[in-house]
Amino acid sequence: MEYEICLEPSGTCFKANESQNIVEAAKTHNVAIKHGCASGSCGDCKGTILSGESEQGPFMPLLLLPTERAAGMAILCKLYPRSNMRLQAEVISRNIWKAEIVGLSKLAWNVLELRLRPEKSYPYRTGQYARMAVPGYEDQWRSYSMATPPQDQGELVFHVRELPGGLFSRWLFYQAQCGDSITLGPAQGDFALHHDHHRPMLCIAAGTGLAPVEAIIQESIDLEQTRPIHLFYGAKKQRDFYHLEMLQQWAQQHTHLTVTPTISDAEEANWSGARRLLPTVAANGHWQDHEVYLCGGPGMIEAAIDLLLSHGVSHNHIHFDAFAPNG
């Protein structure tokens, strides 16, 4: 059965059947609802039910706070209509940017730094991500976080890990060259530095989840904030780390920054540092008074949130960006 879905404040309407979530149905009708992962992990498709009946599918905890649930908010990529509906939802700009590849360099055996120079100013906030069209598959888009605050020279910097069978990452690793063009959509995401200069910061990053966390730390330093920052940086093996020497140099230059690298592979016998990311976090401090920034895979994010809540951290002070499969 089909239902009519109307979005406010744009006034856009489209049809959706009961087996389609709102984001999927909107895309079918060429309506660009703001969204990211399309799998219930990032929360970028958050909207408000104004009228109508629906069924909310499962999504990552903390994407909706209790007050937001009480106000009728929903995760639209997991919301299925059961009647005609009116929703408050953001329809994103259809602006696109052409960007030239100006840098490709290895950071680790399976991580590349990608530098792009957009043809026109590309506005974004530190911690946000850009959606990129896969060259040769223009209906396929991938999301990557900017790894630096906005820069004067206008370049965008990304950390891209090679994924087995990944359309974009394999093109980037084995075919892309400087001078090639990539199409970008508008910057998205709500992961950002909260400008409370007094609360110390706890940052937890796994793999290329370091990218937006590194940008947030850099912005805090650039703002000359001196509140304590503790970064826990997790990798599977030592060879998976990148930028570790740079981060340790930052810590030497800025005494309020502490960097703790951890590995999860128990078979790495020559590693003398900490092992297992979240147990190391739990063993190294009391985090109740901290502003927390998390970035990594959904499993790590969920486990970290559970850990932090059990240690008395308020959900209002936990900010996260889950690297989920692209939708």
NUSEDREN-145912 format. One line per 10 residues: number of its first residue (from 1); their letters; for each residue x, y, z of N, C-alpha, C. Coordinates in nm, 3 decimals, m for minus. Layout:
! residues N
NUM> A> X,Y,Z,X,Y,Z,X,Y,Z | ... $
! end
This chain:
! residues 327
1> MEYEICLEPS> 0.084,m0.119,0.000,0.000,0.000,0.000,0.088,0.125,0.000 | 0.050,0.225,m0.079,0.126,0.349,m0.087,0.066,0.458,m0.001 | 0.155,0.540,0.055,0.113,0.653,0.138,0.181,0.779,0.086 | 0.118,0.894,0.113,0.176,1.022,0.073,0.259,1.077,0.189 | 0.382,1.113,0.160,0.475,1.170,0.258,0.499,1.315,0.219 | 0.471,1.407,0.308,0.494,1.549,0.283,0.597,1.602,0.382 | 0.694,1.676,0.329,0.804,1.727,0.410,0.787,1.876,0.434 | 0.811,1.917,0.557,0.810,2.059,0.594,0.952,2.099,0.634 | 0.995,2.221,0.607,0.916,2.332,0.555,0.917,2.344,0.403 | 0.979,2.248,0.332,0.995,2.262,0.186,0.863,2.243,0.111 $
11> GTCFKANESQ> 0.766,2.169,0.170,0.641,2.140,0.101,0.653,2.028,m0.001 | 0.767,1.960,m0.006,0.789,1.850,m0.100,0.707,1.729,m0.059 | 0.639,1.664,m0.156,0.561,1.544,m0.129,0.602,1.433,m0.225 | 0.593,1.310,m0.178,0.622,1.193,m0.262,0.549,1.072,m0.204 | 0.550,0.963,m0.278,0.481,0.841,m0.235,0.581,0.743,m0.175 | 0.536,0.667,m0.077,0.618,0.562,m0.017,0.530,0.443,0.015 | 0.579,0.323,m0.013,0.502,0.206,0.030,0.551,0.160,0.167 | 0.477,0.071,0.227,0.504,0.036,0.368,0.634,m0.040,0.387 | 0.693,m0.092,0.278,0.820,m0.163,0.290,0.939,m0.073,0.269 | 0.915,0.055,0.235,1.023,0.149,0.212,1.040,0.243,0.331 $
21> NIVEAAKTHN> 1.166,0.261,0.373,1.188,0.365,0.473,1.180,0.501,0.404 | 1.169,0.606,0.483,1.144,0.740,0.429,1.259,0.787,0.339 | 1.383,0.763,0.380,1.497,0.807,0.300,1.500,0.732,0.167 | 1.478,0.602,0.171,1.479,0.521,0.049,1.370,0.566,m0.047 | 1.250,0.591,0.006,1.139,0.635,m0.079,1.168,0.773,m0.139 | 1.226,0.862,m0.059,1.259,0.995,m0.110,1.359,0.986,m0.225 | 1.462,0.902,m0.209,1.561,0.887,m0.316,1.498,0.833,m0.443 | 1.401,0.742,m0.428,1.332,0.687,m0.544,1.264,0.796,m0.625 | 1.217,0.900,m0.556,1.147,1.011,m0.621,1.236,1.132,m0.640 | 1.369,1.110,m0.630,1.467,1.215,m0.656,1.454,1.332,m0.558 $
31> VAIKHGCASG> 1.417,1.300,m0.435,1.411,1.400,m0.328,1.531,1.376,m0.236 | 1.610,1.477,m0.216,1.737,1.462,m0.143,1.721,1.496,0.004 | 1.663,1.403,0.081,1.660,1.420,0.226,1.803,1.409,0.279 | 1.838,1.497,0.370,1.970,1.490,0.431,1.987,1.355,0.500 | 2.093,1.282,0.465,2.121,1.154,0.530,2.268,1.122,0.509 | 2.315,1.024,0.584,2.454,0.984,0.570,2.467,0.836,0.539 | 2.468,0.752,0.644,2.496,0.609,0.626,2.379,0.530,0.569 | 2.256,0.578,0.592,2.134,0.506,0.553,2.122,0.371,0.623 | 2.189,0.354,0.736,2.181,0.226,0.808,2.150,0.245,0.957 | 2.109,0.365,0.998,2.073,0.388,1.137,2.191,0.405,1.229 $
41> SCGDCKGTIL> 2.307,0.444,1.175,2.426,0.456,1.258,2.475,0.598,1.279 | 2.437,0.693,1.192,2.497,0.826,1.202,2.401,0.934,1.252 | 2.273,0.920,1.228,2.176,1.018,1.278,2.158,1.141,1.192 | 2.222,1.148,1.076,2.210,1.268,0.993,2.070,1.284,0.933 | 1.993,1.177,0.929,1.858,1.185,0.872,1.751,1.209,0.980 | 1.792,1.261,1.092,1.698,1.285,1.201,1.589,1.384,1.157 | 1.464,1.352,1.184,1.352,1.440,1.152,1.246,1.431,1.259 | 1.135,1.501,1.239,1.027,1.504,1.338,0.895,1.464,1.272 | 0.824,1.374,1.338,0.693,1.332,1.289,0.590,1.437,1.331 | 0.527,1.502,1.234,0.425,1.603,1.262,0.286,1.543,1.266 $
51> SGESEQGPFM> 0.262,1.442,1.182,0.134,1.370,1.183,0.150,1.239,1.110 | 0.063,1.144,1.140,0.064,1.015,1.072,0.120,0.904,1.158 | 0.100,0.781,1.111,0.144,0.662,1.183,0.266,0.603,1.113 | 0.353,0.541,1.193,0.476,0.486,1.137,0.530,0.377,1.228 | 0.631,0.305,1.178,0.702,0.206,1.258,0.851,0.241,1.254 | 0.910,0.257,1.370,1.052,0.293,1.378,1.136,0.167,1.391 | 1.225,0.145,1.294,1.316,0.033,1.301,1.433,0.062,1.394 | 1.519,m0.038,1.419,1.630,m0.021,1.514,1.738,0.071,1.461 | 1.801,0.146,1.552,1.911,0.234,1.517,2.006,0.242,1.635 | 2.123,0.303,1.612,2.225,0.308,1.717,2.177,0.389,1.837 $
61> PLLLLPTERA> 2.197,0.337,1.959,2.158,0.412,2.079,2.221,0.550,2.083 | 2.153,0.642,2.145,2.195,0.781,2.165,2.178,0.869,2.042 | 2.137,0.813,1.928,2.107,0.901,1.815,1.989,0.992,1.849 | 1.898,0.941,1.929,1.787,1.022,1.978,1.791,1.026,2.130 | 1.797,1.145,2.186,1.792,1.160,2.330,1.647,1.142,2.377 | 1.625,1.111,2.505,1.487,1.095,2.554,1.399,1.216,2.525 | 1.455,1.336,2.536,1.376,1.457,2.507,1.337,1.464,2.359 | 1.425,1.416,2.272,1.394,1.416,2.128,1.287,1.314,2.095 | 1.294,1.197,2.157,1.190,1.097,2.136,1.055,1.152,2.180 | 1.055,1.218,2.296,0.929,1.272,2.348,0.873,1.380,2.256 $
71> AGMAILCKLY> 0.961,1.447,2.181,0.917,1.553,2.089,0.876,1.498,1.953 | 0.877,1.365,1.937,0.832,1.304,1.812,0.940,1.290,1.707 | 1.066,1.303,1.747,1.173,1.290,1.648,1.197,1.144,1.614 | 1.251,1.121,1.493,1.270,0.985,1.442,1.394,0.981,1.354 | 1.445,0.859,1.334,1.556,0.835,1.241,1.493,0.789,1.110 | 1.498,0.875,1.009,1.415,0.855,0.890,1.462,0.741,0.802 | 1.589,0.704,0.809,1.633,0.590,0.728,1.588,0.457,0.787 | 1.527,0.461,0.904,1.471,0.341,0.967,1.323,0.361,1.002 | 1.259,0.459,0.939,1.119,0.489,0.968,1.033,0.443,0.851 | 0.932,0.361,0.880,0.846,0.303,0.777,0.703,0.355,0.794 $
81> PRSNMRLQAE> 0.643,0.411,0.689,0.509,0.471,0.702,0.401,0.365,0.717 | 0.302,0.399,0.797,0.183,0.313,0.812,0.056,0.391,0.783 | 0.074,0.516,0.735,m0.036,0.601,0.692,0.026,0.718,0.616 | m0.059,0.807,0.563,m0.005,0.932,0.511,0.065,1.006,0.625 | 0.176,1.076,0.592,0.254,1.138,0.698,0.298,1.279,0.660 | 0.313,1.364,0.761,0.381,1.493,0.749,0.504,1.488,0.840 | 0.617,1.523,0.781,0.743,1.517,0.854,0.818,1.648,0.841 | 0.885,1.686,0.947,0.982,1.794,0.937,1.116,1.730,0.908 | 1.172,1.761,0.791,1.298,1.698,0.750,1.374,1.793,0.660 | 1.506,1.786,0.668,1.589,1.875,0.588,1.611,1.818,0.449 $
91> VISRNIWKAE> 1.571,1.894,0.348,1.601,1.859,0.210,1.728,1.934,0.172 | 1.833,1.860,0.139,1.964,1.922,0.121,1.976,1.988,m0.016 | 2.067,2.082,m0.022,2.097,2.152,m0.146,2.148,2.054,m0.251 | 2.111,2.080,m0.374,2.162,1.997,m0.483,2.290,2.056,m0.543 | 2.348,2.152,m0.472,2.476,2.206,m0.518,2.580,2.096,m0.526 | 2.662,2.100,m0.628,2.775,2.008,m0.637,2.900,2.089,m0.666 | 3.012,2.032,m0.629,3.143,2.094,m0.650,3.228,1.996,m0.731 | 3.299,2.047,m0.828,3.404,1.970,m0.891,3.534,2.001,m0.818 | 3.609,1.896,m0.784,3.733,1.915,m0.711,3.844,1.838,m0.780 | 3.960,1.899,m0.787,4.077,1.837,m0.850,4.163,1.768,m0.745 $
101> IVGLSKLAWN> 4.208,1.647,m0.775,4.303,1.579,m0.687,4.438,1.649,m0.699 | 4.489,1.702,m0.587,4.618,1.770,m0.588,4.721,1.697,m0.502 | 4.679,1.589,m0.436,4.774,1.514,m0.355,4.724,1.375,m0.324 | 4.810,1.275,m0.342,4.782,1.136,m0.304,4.909,1.084,m0.238 | 4.903,1.049,m0.110,5.023,0.999,m0.043,4.984,0.893,0.058 | 5.071,0.792,0.073,5.046,0.683,0.165,5.071,0.730,0.309 | 4.973,0.703,0.395,4.990,0.728,0.538,5.024,0.600,0.612 | 4.965,0.489,0.568,4.993,0.356,0.621,4.979,0.260,0.504 | 5.006,0.133,0.528,5.003,0.037,0.418,4.867,0.032,0.349 | 4.760,0.065,0.422,4.626,0.059,0.363,4.548,0.189,0.377 $
111> VLELRLRPEK> 4.618,0.300,0.400,4.552,0.430,0.417,4.622,0.533,0.328 | 4.543,0.606,0.250,4.592,0.715,0.166,4.545,0.848,0.220 | 4.629,0.950,0.208,4.583,1.087,0.227,4.543,1.140,0.090 | 4.420,1.186,0.081,4.366,1.246,m0.041,4.350,1.395,m0.019 | 4.411,1.475,m0.109,4.396,1.620,m0.103,4.321,1.667,m0.228 | 4.217,1.745,m0.205,4.135,1.797,m0.313,4.135,1.949,m0.310 | 4.128,2.008,m0.429,4.111,2.153,m0.439,3.981,2.180,m0.514 | 3.874,2.220,m0.443,3.746,2.246,m0.510,3.757,2.366,m0.603 | 3.673,2.364,m0.708,3.676,2.473,m0.806,3.620,2.603,m0.748 | 3.542,2.593,m0.641,3.488,2.710,m0.574,3.489,2.683,m0.425 $
121> SYPYRTGQYA> 3.467,2.786,m0.346,3.472,2.772,m0.200,3.380,2.660,m0.153 | 3.434,2.574,m0.066,3.358,2.460,m0.014,3.339,2.480,0.137 | 3.223,2.530,0.179,3.204,2.558,0.322,3.181,2.431,0.404 | 3.249,2.421,0.517,3.226,2.310,0.610,3.273,2.349,0.749 | 3.223,2.276,0.847,3.266,2.293,0.985,3.359,2.178,1.022 | 3.454,2.205,1.108,3.545,2.101,1.154,3.466,1.983,1.211 | 3.498,1.861,1.164,3.429,1.740,1.208,3.328,1.689,1.109 | 3.288,1.771,1.010,3.190,1.728,0.912,3.254,1.636,0.807 | 3.168,1.579,0.723,3.216,1.491,0.615,3.161,1.538,0.481 | 3.228,1.496,0.375,3.184,1.524,0.238,3.140,1.395,0.172 $
131> RMAVPGYEDQ> 3.038,1.405,0.088,2.996,1.291,0.007,3.057,1.307,m0.132 | 3.116,1.198,m0.181,3.188,1.198,m0.309,3.124,1.098,m0.403 | 3.104,1.139,m0.527,3.055,1.047,m0.630,3.170,0.958,m0.675 | 3.145,0.828,m0.684,3.249,0.734,m0.729,3.271,0.753,m0.878 | 3.391,0.789,m0.921,3.417,0.807,m1.065,3.379,0.682,m1.144 | 3.302,0.701,m1.249,3.254,0.588,m1.329,3.126,0.527,m1.278 | 3.084,0.565,m1.157,2.958,0.517,m1.097,2.891,0.636,m1.030 | 2.845,0.732,m1.110,2.801,0.861,m1.057,2.676,0.852,m0.970 | 2.608,0.735,m0.970,2.494,0.718,m0.880,2.537,0.659,m0.746 | 2.666,0.630,m0.731,2.720,0.576,m0.607,2.800,0.685,m0.536 $
141> WRSYSMATPP> 2.768,0.707,m0.409,2.836,0.811,m0.332,2.898,0.751,m0.207 | 3.011,0.806,m0.167,3.081,0.762,m0.047,3.109,0.883,0.042 | 3.116,0.860,0.171,3.132,0.969,0.268,3.266,0.958,0.338 | 3.337,1.072,0.345,3.467,1.078,0.414,3.476,1.208,0.491 | 3.527,1.199,0.613,3.541,1.318,0.699,3.663,1.399,0.660 | 3.647,1.532,0.666,3.761,1.619,0.648,3.856,1.602,0.767 | 3.986,1.592,0.738,4.084,1.561,0.842,4.152,1.685,0.899 | 4.112,1.803,0.852,4.167,1.928,0.905,4.053,2.028,0.921 | 4.072,2.130,1.004,3.978,2.242,1.004,3.983,2.311,0.868 | 3.883,2.395,0.835,3.890,2.471,0.708,4.022,2.545,0.697 $
151> QDQGELVFHV> 4.085,2.533,0.580,4.219,2.588,0.560,4.216,2.709,0.468 | 4.310,2.800,0.490,4.317,2.923,0.411,4.334,2.893,0.262 | 4.412,2.788,0.228,4.438,2.760,0.088,4.321,2.687,0.021 | 4.219,2.652,0.100,4.097,2.595,0.043,4.106,2.448,0.010 | 4.215,2.380,0.045,4.225,2.237,0.016,4.146,2.155,0.118 | 4.096,2.042,0.073,4.026,1.946,0.159,4.115,1.824,0.175 | 4.128,1.775,0.297,4.216,1.663,0.327,4.134,1.548,0.385 | 4.157,1.426,0.334,4.083,1.309,0.377,4.180,1.193,0.401 | 4.143,1.102,0.491,4.216,0.978,0.513,4.127,0.864,0.463 | 4.172,0.791,0.364,4.089,0.688,0.300,4.156,0.552,0.315 $
161> RELPGGLFSR> 4.085,0.461,0.379,4.136,0.324,0.395,4.088,0.237,0.280 | 4.177,0.154,0.228,4.138,0.062,0.121,4.048,m0.047,0.178 | 3.934,m0.067,0.113,3.840,m0.172,0.153,3.836,m0.278,0.044 | 3.840,m0.406,0.080,3.830,m0.511,m0.022,3.702,m0.494,m0.104 | 3.717,m0.480,m0.234,3.601,m0.463,m0.320,3.540,m0.325,m0.319 | 3.600,m0.232,m0.245,3.545,m0.097,m0.235,3.561,m0.021,m0.367 | 3.450,0.024,m0.424,3.454,0.090,m0.554,3.542,0.214,m0.550 | 3.520,0.299,m0.450,3.593,0.426,m0.445,3.737,0.404,m0.400 | 3.756,0.330,m0.292,3.892,0.318,m0.237,3.984,0.246,m0.334 | 3.935,0.146,m0.405,4.022,0.076,m0.501,4.054,0.165,m0.621 $
171> WLFYQAQCGD> 3.957,0.246,m0.664,3.987,0.342,m0.771,4.096,0.439,m0.725 | 4.081,0.484,m0.600,4.177,0.583,m0.548,4.316,0.523,m0.536 | 4.327,0.399,m0.490,4.456,0.336,m0.467,4.526,0.295,m0.597 | 4.448,0.252,m0.697,4.510,0.188,m0.813,4.490,0.260,m0.946 | 4.404,0.362,m0.951,4.380,0.429,m1.077,4.395,0.581,m1.069 | 4.356,0.641,m0.961,4.350,0.787,m0.951,4.489,0.849,m0.964 | 4.490,0.968,m1.023,4.613,1.044,m1.037,4.586,1.190,m1.006 | 4.689,1.263,m0.968,4.674,1.406,m0.949,4.626,1.468,m1.081 | 4.531,1.559,m1.069,4.469,1.619,m1.186,4.333,1.560,m1.217 | 4.304,1.439,m1.166,4.171,1.380,m1.185,4.067,1.461,m1.109 $
181> SITLGPAQGD> 3.942,1.452,m1.153,3.832,1.529,m1.093,3.739,1.438,m1.014 | 3.689,1.490,m0.901,3.591,1.420,m0.818,3.475,1.516,m0.792 | 3.353,1.463,m0.795,3.234,1.543,m0.767,3.199,1.532,m0.619 | 3.177,1.646,m0.554,3.140,1.651,m0.413,2.999,1.705,m0.396 | 2.928,1.652,m0.297,2.805,1.712,m0.250,2.834,1.802,m0.131 | 2.731,1.870,m0.076,2.754,1.962,0.036,2.806,1.888,0.160 | 2.880,1.959,0.243,2.928,1.903,0.370,2.809,1.869,0.459 | 2.822,1.758,0.534,2.714,1.713,0.622,2.773,1.670,0.756 | 2.683,1.649,0.853,2.722,1.596,0.982,2.719,1.699,1.093 | 2.692,1.652,1.215,2.684,1.738,1.332,2.797,1.714,1.431 $
191> FALHHDHHRP> 2.893,1.632,1.394,3.008,1.603,1.480,3.101,1.724,1.475 | 3.122,1.791,1.586,3.197,1.916,1.585,3.245,1.948,1.726 | 3.346,2.033,1.733,3.397,2.081,1.861,3.291,2.165,1.931 | 3.265,2.131,2.057,3.173,2.211,2.137,3.257,2.313,2.215 | 3.226,2.439,2.197,3.314,2.544,2.244,3.292,2.578,2.392 | 3.300,2.475,2.473,3.306,2.493,2.618,3.453,2.485,2.656 | 3.511,2.597,2.690,3.655,2.603,2.712,3.698,2.542,2.845 | 3.603,2.501,2.927,3.637,2.458,3.061,3.637,2.307,3.078 | 3.549,2.236,3.008,3.543,2.092,3.025,3.660,2.027,2.952 | 3.735,1.939,3.020,3.841,1.866,2.950,3.782,1.774,2.844 $
201> MLCIAAGTGL> 3.863,1.736,2.746,3.817,1.657,2.632,3.874,1.515,2.638 | 3.786,1.417,2.616,3.827,1.279,2.597,3.797,1.243,2.452 | 3.899,1.205,2.376,3.883,1.170,2.235,3.921,1.024,2.216 | 3.834,0.948,2.150,3.858,0.806,2.124,3.840,0.784,1.975 | 3.947,0.737,1.909,3.942,0.718,1.764,4.000,0.581,1.729 | 3.934,0.513,1.637,3.982,0.384,1.588,4.003,0.393,1.437 | 4.119,0.348,1.389,4.145,0.348,1.246,4.139,0.487,1.187 | 4.074,0.499,1.070,4.061,0.630,1.005,3.955,0.717,1.072 | 3.894,0.666,1.180,3.813,0.752,1.265,3.897,0.862,1.327 | 4.030,0.851,1.312,4.119,0.957,1.359,4.096,1.088,1.285 $
211> APVEAIIQES> 4.052,1.081,1.157,4.048,1.201,1.072,3.970,1.316,1.135 | 3.839,1.303,1.166,3.769,1.418,1.222,3.811,1.450,1.365 | 3.855,1.348,1.440,3.902,1.373,1.577,4.031,1.456,1.574 | 4.120,1.422,1.481,4.243,1.499,1.464,4.211,1.644,1.428 | 4.111,1.663,1.340,4.071,1.799,1.302,4.016,1.877,1.421 | 3.936,1.810,1.505,3.878,1.875,1.622,3.988,1.914,1.721 | 4.085,1.825,1.742,4.197,1.858,1.832,4.277,1.975,1.775 | 4.303,1.972,1.644,4.378,2.082,1.583,4.304,2.214,1.598 | 4.170,2.212,1.581,4.094,2.335,1.597,4.104,2.387,1.740 | 4.097,2.298,1.838,4.108,2.339,1.978,4.244,2.404,2.004 $
221> IDLEQTRPIH> 4.350,2.345,1.945,4.484,2.403,1.961,4.492,2.538,1.892 | 4.436,2.546,1.770,4.440,2.673,1.695,4.367,2.784,1.770 | 4.263,2.747,1.846,4.187,2.845,1.924,4.258,2.881,2.055 | 4.374,2.819,2.077,4.456,2.843,2.197,4.382,2.802,2.324 | 4.297,2.701,2.313,4.236,2.644,2.432,4.340,2.559,2.504 | 4.337,2.563,2.635,4.436,2.487,2.713,4.370,2.383,2.803 | 4.242,2.356,2.782,4.179,2.251,2.863,4.245,2.117,2.829 | 4.255,2.025,2.926,4.321,1.897,2.900,4.249,1.820,2.788 | 4.328,1.756,2.703,4.277,1.669,2.597,4.348,1.536,2.610 | 4.272,1.427,2.619,4.332,1.294,2.621,4.280,1.218,2.500 $
231> LFYGAKKQRD> 4.371,1.183,2.409,4.336,1.106,2.289,4.379,0.961,2.307 | 4.285,0.870,2.292,4.312,0.727,2.284,4.293,0.686,2.138 | 4.398,0.632,2.079,4.400,0.603,1.936,4.423,0.453,1.918 | 4.324,0.385,1.862,4.329,0.240,1.852,4.354,0.189,1.711 | 4.436,0.085,1.700,4.460,0.015,1.574,4.471,m0.134,1.603 | 4.459,m0.214,1.497,4.472,m0.359,1.517,4.618,m0.397,1.538 | 4.705,m0.351,1.447,4.848,m0.381,1.454,4.927,m0.251,1.451 | 5.054,m0.258,1.487,5.138,m0.140,1.484,5.146,m0.079,1.344 | 5.149,m0.162,1.241,5.163,m0.111,1.105,5.038,m0.034,1.059 | 4.928,m0.047,1.135,4.804,0.022,1.098,4.802,0.167,1.146 $
241> FYHLEMLQQW> 4.891,0.203,1.238,4.895,0.342,1.285,4.943,0.435,1.174 | 4.891,0.555,1.174,4.947,0.662,1.092,4.935,0.791,1.172 | 5.016,0.889,1.139,5.020,1.020,1.207,5.055,1.007,1.355 | 5.099,0.890,1.399,5.127,0.874,1.542,5.244,0.962,1.583 | 5.350,0.967,1.501,5.464,1.052,1.534,5.423,1.199,1.540 | 5.338,1.242,1.446,5.290,1.381,1.446,5.209,1.410,1.572 | 5.122,1.319,1.610,5.040,1.338,1.730,5.128,1.345,1.855 | 5.230,1.262,1.861,5.321,1.264,1.976,5.400,1.395,1.979 | 5.433,1.450,1.861,5.498,1.582,1.857,5.403,1.690,1.907 | 5.276,1.681,1.867,5.177,1.776,1.921,5.176,1.769,2.073 $
251> AQQHTHLTVT> 5.178,1.647,2.128,5.172,1.630,2.274,5.294,1.690,2.342 | 5.411,1.685,2.275,5.531,1.746,2.331,5.522,1.899,2.329 | 5.460,1.952,2.223,5.448,2.097,2.208,5.338,2.157,2.295 | 5.236,2.076,2.324,5.118,2.125,2.397,5.097,2.031,2.516 | 5.138,2.076,2.633,5.141,1.987,2.750,5.003,1.946,2.797 | 4.898,2.014,2.751,4.763,1.974,2.792,4.710,1.858,2.708 | 4.786,1.812,2.606,4.745,1.701,2.521,4.823,1.575,2.557 | 4.749,1.467,2.579,4.809,1.335,2.604,4.760,1.240,2.498 | 4.851,1.161,2.440,4.817,1.066,2.334,4.852,0.925,2.382 | 4.753,0.836,2.379,4.774,0.697,2.419,4.736,0.605,2.303 $
261> PTISDAEEAN> 4.834,0.547,2.232,4.803,0.451,2.127,4.780,0.312,2.185 | 4.688,0.237,2.125,4.660,0.100,2.170,4.648,0.011,2.047 | 4.684,m0.117,2.064,4.660,m0.215,1.959,4.573,m0.327,2.015 | 4.501,m0.393,1.925,4.411,m0.500,1.968,4.464,m0.639,1.937 | 4.569,m0.651,1.857,4.622,m0.782,1.819,4.711,m0.835,1.930 | 4.665,m0.940,1.996,4.739,m0.996,2.110,4.867,m1.065,2.067 | 4.884,m1.094,1.938,5.000,m1.169,1.891,5.119,m1.079,1.859 | 5.104,m0.948,1.868,5.216,m0.857,1.843,5.304,m0.851,1.967 | 5.405,m0.937,1.970,5.486,m0.954,2.091,5.579,m0.836,2.116 | 5.616,m0.762,2.012,5.713,m0.654,2.030,5.648,m0.519,2.060 $
271> WSGARRLLPT> 5.522,m0.520,2.095,5.452,m0.396,2.132,5.454,m0.380,2.283 | 5.512,m0.271,2.330,5.524,m0.249,2.475,5.418,m0.153,2.528 | 5.334,m0.100,2.439,5.234,m0.003,2.481,5.104,m0.070,2.526 | 5.001,0.011,2.534,4.871,m0.037,2.583,4.804,m0.127,2.480 | 4.722,m0.217,2.527,4.645,m0.307,2.441,4.496,m0.293,2.470 | 4.419,m0.304,2.365,4.272,m0.300,2.371,4.224,m0.160,2.409 | 4.160,m0.097,2.313,4.126,0.044,2.321,4.037,0.078,2.441 | 3.917,0.020,2.447,3.822,0.062,2.549,3.860,0.020,2.691 | 3.914,m0.102,2.713,3.964,m0.131,2.849,4.073,m0.034,2.893 | 4.155,0.013,2.799,4.258,0.112,2.834,4.194,0.244,2.874 $
281> VAANGHWQDH> 4.090,0.285,2.801,4.016,0.407,2.839,3.961,0.392,2.980 | 3.897,0.277,3.006,3.834,0.255,3.137,3.935,0.258,3.250 | 4.057,0.210,3.223,4.157,0.197,3.329,4.237,0.325,3.353 | 4.219,0.427,3.268,4.310,0.542,3.273,4.247,0.673,3.315 | 4.130,0.668,3.375,4.078,0.796,3.421,3.933,0.790,3.463 | 3.890,0.899,3.523,3.749,0.921,3.557,3.700,1.029,3.461 | 3.602,0.995,3.380,3.567,1.079,3.266,3.436,1.154,3.281 | 3.377,1.154,3.402,3.245,1.213,3.422,3.239,1.360,3.382 | 3.348,1.434,3.401,3.344,1.579,3.377,3.397,1.616,3.239 | 3.414,1.516,3.149,3.475,1.540,3.018,3.371,1.557,2.908 $
291> EVYLCGGPGM> 3.411,1.632,2.806,3.338,1.636,2.679,3.401,1.527,2.593 | 3.318,1.433,2.543,3.371,1.312,2.480,3.344,1.316,2.330 | 3.447,1.280,2.253,3.439,1.273,2.106,3.482,1.133,2.062 | 3.392,1.063,1.993,3.416,0.925,1.950,3.406,0.915,1.799 | 3.497,0.841,1.737,3.483,0.815,1.594,3.547,0.680,1.561 | 3.471,0.598,1.488,3.516,0.466,1.448,3.398,0.385,1.397 | 3.412,0.255,1.396,3.304,0.168,1.351,3.188,0.166,1.448 | 3.068,0.129,1.400,2.950,0.128,1.488,2.965,0.042,1.611 | 3.033,m0.075,1.598,3.051,m0.162,1.715,3.132,m0.095,1.823 | 3.241,m0.031,1.784,3.324,0.041,1.882,3.246,0.155,1.945 $
301> IEAAIDLLLS> 3.170,0.228,1.865,3.094,0.342,1.917,2.992,0.295,2.020 | 2.918,0.191,1.988,2.815,0.141,2.082,2.880,0.095,2.212 | 2.991,0.020,2.201,3.058,m0.028,2.322,3.114,0.089,2.403 | 3.167,0.190,2.336,3.222,0.306,2.406,3.112,0.383,2.479 | 2.999,0.400,2.413,2.887,0.472,2.477,2.841,0.397,2.602 | 2.826,0.265,2.590,2.786,0.184,2.707,2.886,0.202,2.820 | 3.015,0.197,2.787,3.119,0.212,2.888,3.111,0.347,2.956 | 3.098,0.453,2.876,3.099,0.588,2.930,2.976,0.615,3.017 | 2.859,0.569,2.972,2.738,0.586,3.051,2.751,0.513,3.185 | 2.811,0.395,3.181,2.828,0.318,3.306,2.927,0.386,3.401 $
311> HGVSHNHIHF> 3.013,0.473,3.346,3.109,0.547,3.429,3.057,0.685,3.467 | 2.929,0.711,3.441,2.868,0.834,3.488,2.877,0.952,3.394 | 2.921,0.930,3.268,2.925,1.040,3.171,2.784,1.067,3.121 | 2.743,1.191,3.120,2.609,1.228,3.072,2.603,1.213,2.920 | 2.488,1.162,2.870,2.475,1.145,2.725,2.482,1.280,2.654 | 2.453,1.390,2.724,2.462,1.523,2.662,2.605,1.563,2.628 | 2.701,1.493,2.688,2.842,1.529,2.667,2.915,1.423,2.583 | 2.840,1.335,2.517,2.901,1.234,2.429,2.865,1.269,2.285 | 2.966,1.290,2.203,2.947,1.325,2.062,3.018,1.219,1.979 | 2.953,1.169,1.874,3.014,1.061,1.800,2.983,1.066,1.652 $
321> DAFAPNG> 3.070,1.001,1.577,3.053,0.987,1.433,3.088,0.842,1.402 | 2.989,0.763,1.361,3.011,0.622,1.333,3.043,0.603,1.186 | 3.154,0.534,1.157,3.189,0.502,1.019,3.111,0.378,0.979 | 2.993,0.397,0.923,2.909,0.285,0.884,2.920,0.263,0.734 | 2.879,0.144,0.685,2.878,0.122,0.539,2.791,0.227,0.472 | 2.835,0.270,0.353,2.762,0.374,0.282,2.632,0.321,0.228 | 2.529,0.410,0.231,2.400,0.373,0.177,2.366,0.460,0.061 $
! end
